[in-house]
Amino acid sequence: MKYILLVSHGIMAQGVHSVLEMLVGEGREDILSTSLKNGMGSDEFAENVRKCVSAVKEEDELLVFADLIGGSPLTTTADVLASEGLLGRATMVGGMNLPLVVSAVVSKDGMETGELVDMLIQESREALRKFAVAVSESEDEI
């Protein structure tokens, strides 16, 4: 199985997880999340990550999505994965956003992980754009 683990500062990971449940179904065992909340120590966060990944077996893969590359949630997660012997089966991506994670969830089982991550990064770049609404001016509005 390919698991998806969402990690972040604040409650972003749980928020994205909640939206995923609306879009791709509730109660999915392949989607995991935890966050480094304000005032939480790194040891407590590390233990939460350890609990999240306890279901990951030797034959499983893990896709980790974090809010920031180099941030404490991602670096602590990497440390936990290394100590649990899972780092070699994990692929980590920073810059998590909802379209990225939705695509990952719906595409992960039909693609090799490297190909999937390449596709996700390209899709994320293409999805970010300015939203503009055309406003028409009429004589009545002047």
Salt bridges, closest charged atoms under 4 A:
GLU21 OE2 - HIS17 NE2 3.89
ASP30 OD2 - ARG28 NH2 2.67
ASP30 OD2 - LYS108 NZ 2.93
GLU47 OE1 - ARG50 NH1 3.39
ASP67 OD2 - HIS9 ND1 2.88
GLU84 OE2 - ARG50 NE 2.93
ASP109 OD1 - LYS108 NZ 3.14
